[in-house]
């Protein structure tokens, strides 16, 4: 099972003298306004929902090293994450692997930005430094630990974020994510998530 294999990889990555690092990666979109994921509507009729204004969003492709950082990311203002940002993230991780001398095992789901022709070509090109652990379809929410980080950021940070103007929201998002890249910052963010027991899988393996 994928879950058992991940547990073995987690334990192996934490051993003294481990020759690889375990990273969890994923794409996400941070929106200024709440997003309606599912809603019923009459066939053939558009669904219109009143909002307080125009939405602003930031598409992010990020990854963190198990168990508590560091954190790396690429981003795109106003849009969803795309293949270009997956390629950028892969190169950030490959550069780290070259510096540390440790190959990276990167956990990814089967999202289109990761499985596109260009992304797969880049994964093949960087195979000396990065090996992808492909999650089974529809298991990312259960097995990909970065999903918990995204949900935590949306619930605790972005839901309470205040900016002087709407146009400042994207810059505030990027500033927060850059702070997560500071050594030790991700550990402080994940600590309350573990203590709250919000994710049984994360609590069990951490």
Beta strands, then each sheet from edge to edge (+ up, - down):
strand 1: 20-31
strand 2: 57-65
strand 3: 71-77
strand 4: 103-108
strand 5: 130-134
sheet 1: 3+ 2- 1+ 4+ 5+
end
